[in-house]
Amino acid sequence: MFRPTAGELIAGIADSLRETVLPSVSGGAAQRQLKAALHALGRLQRSWDRLPRYLADDNADLQQTLDSTLTTLTAELQPLAPAVADLRARLLAQGATDTTPLPSINDPALASAGRTNEALQALLADLDHWLRQPAQQALAPCARALQTLASLYRRMVERELTAWATQADED
């Protein structure tokens, strides 16, 4: 284990700013910006190491939900809509290795998880958009799929709040 950890370094920077810089900044925009920066540093200090687990959990949930939803739509919608067939093909091709760098992420495994997350969320957005078209909303399988996506969105928000150390962590 490397010491100090990233969290310890961030906490040290925040403590130093709070103890030495903040008292010398009197009111106004500069003080508000410094307080906002200290708040952001505090959240970052508490959450920096949660990102890998968050992405792994989010990617698994996205993959499973998209797979089951598209499988159900494929089985229940006849004739099969070209948009659903295209989304299913894109999901199945998801395993292809993409080595495009992600800004500010140096770890290759974390960058790969981030790229996967972005691709899965793009698929989700396309599926959601298609399901919300008036012609699809009248179909029972599509209405059920929208309910499934609503549950997914709730889980995603809960995971993100936990990963970013909001809610109970700040009390």
VEXTI-77004 format. One record per residue: x, y, z of N, C-alpha, C in turn; residue in one letter. Coordinates in steps of 0.2 Angstrom, whole numbers, plus 5000, padded with zeros to 4 digits. Layout:
XYZXYZXYZA...
This chain:
500449945000500050005000500450065000M500350114995500750174995500450225000F500850255004500650305009501050375007R500750425007500050435009499650415003P498950395004498550374999498250444996T497950434990497650494987497150524991A496750494995496350525000496650555005G497250535008497650565013497950635010E498150625004498450685001497950745000L497350724997496750774996496550805003I496550755008496350785015496850835018A497450815016498050865019497950935015G497850935009497750995005497151035007I496650995008496051035011496151065018A496451025022496651045029497051115029D497551105025498051165024497651225021S497251215016496851275014496351305019L496051255023495551275028495951315033R496551295035496851325041497251385039E497551385033498051445032497751495027T497351465022497151515017496451545018V495951505020495351525022495251585027L495651575032495551635037495851705034P496251695029496551765026496051785020S495551755018495151775013494451795016V494351865015493851895019493251905014S492751865015492051865012492151875004G491551885001491551894994491551824990G491651834983491651784979492251734980A492851764982493451724983493351674989A493051694994492851655000492351604998Q491851614994491351574992491651514988R492051534983492451484979492851444982Q493251474987493651424991493251374995L492751404998492251355002492051294998K491851314992491551264987492151214985A492751244984493251194982493451154988A493351174994493451135000492951085001L492351094999491851054999491950994994H492151014988492250964983492850924984A493350954987493950914990493750864995L493250884999493050835005492650775001G492250794997491850734993492350694989R492850724986493350684982493750644987L493950664993494350634998493950565000Q493350575001492950515003492750474998R492850494991492550444986493050424981S493650444981494150434975494250364974W494150314979494350244978493650204977D493150244976492450204975492350194968R492650234963492550234956492550164953L493150124954493150054951492550014953P492350014959491749964961491149994958R491050064958490450094955490350074948Y490950084944490850064937490749994936L491049944940490949874939490249854940A489949884946489249874948488749904942D488949964940488449994935488549964929D489149944926489149904920488749834920N488849804926488549734926487749744926A487549794930486749804930486549834923D486849874920486749904913486749844908L487249804908487249744904486749694905Q486549684911486049634912485349654910Q485249724912484549754911484449764903T484949784900484949794893484849724889L485249674891485149604888484449574889D484249584895483549544897483049584893S483049654893482549694890482549684883T483149684879483149674872482949604870L483149554874482949484873482149474873T481849504878481149504879480849544873T481049604871480749634866480849594859L481349564858481549524852481049464852T480849434858480449374858479649404857A479549464860478849484860478549524854E479049554851478849604846478949574839L478449554836478449524829477949564824Q478249584819478849584817479349624821P479949604821480449634825480649704822L480649754826480849824824481549824822A481749854817482449864815482849894821P482549944824482949974829483149934835A482649884837482849834842483349784840V483349764834483849724831484549754831A484549814829485149854829485449864836D485049884841485249894848485449824851L485149764849485349704851486049684848R486149704842486749684839487349734842A487249794843487649834847487849814853R487349784857487549754864487949694863L487849654859488149594858488949604856L489049664852489649684850490049714855A489749724861490049764866490749744869Q490849674868491449644870492149674867G492049704861492649724857493049774861A493749764861494149804865494249864861T494149924865494249984863494850014868D495350044864495950064868495950144868T495450174866495350244866495550274873T496050324873496150344880495550384883P495450384889494950434892495350484896L495150554895495450604898495450594906P496050604909496150604916496150534919S496050484915496050414918496750384916I497150364920497850334918497850264918N497450234923497350154923497050124918D497350084914497050054908496350014910P496349974915495749944917495149984919A495350044922494850094924494550124918L495050144913494850174907494350124903A494550064903494150014899493450014902S493350014909492750014912492350074911A492650134910492350194909492150194902G492550164897492250164890491650114889R491650064893491150014893490550054895T490550084901490050124904489750174899N490150214896489950264891489550224885E489750174883489450134877488750104880A488750074886488150044888487650104889L487850164892487350214893487150244886Q487550244881487350264875486750214872A486850154873486350104871485750114875L485750124881485250134885484850204883L485150254882484850314879484450304873A484850264868484450254862483850204863D483950154867483350114868482750154872L482950194877482450234880482050284875D482450314871482250364865481750324861H481950264859481450224854480850204858W480950184864480350154868479850214869L480050274870479650334871479250364865R479350334859479050354853478350334854Q477850374852477150364852476950294850P477150274844476950204841477250154846A477750154850477950104854477650104861Q477450164863477150174870476550134870Q476150124865475550084865475650014865A476249984864476349914864476549894871L476149834874476249814881477049794882A477349764877478049744879478449804880P478349864876478749924877478549954883C477949954885477749984892478049954898A478149884897478449844902479249864902R479549874896480249884896480349954899A479950004898480050074901480050064909L479550024911479550014919480249984921Q480549934917481149904919481649954919T481650004914482150054913482150104919L481450114921481350164927481750134933A481650074934481950034940482750044939S482950034933483750034932483950104934L483550154931483750224933483850244940Y483350214944483350224951483950194954R484150134952484750094955485350134953R485350164947485950204944486050264949M485550304950485550364954485850344961V485550284964485750264971486550254971E486750214966487450194965487850264965R487650304961488050364960488150404966E487550414970487550454976488050424981L488050354981488550314985489250324983T489350324977490050324974490350394975A489950454975490150514976490150544983W490050494988490050514995489550574996A488950564994488450614996488050585001T487450615003487050595008487350585015Q487250525017487450505024488150525026A488650515021489350525022489450595024D489050645022489250715024488850735030E488550695034488250715040488750725046D
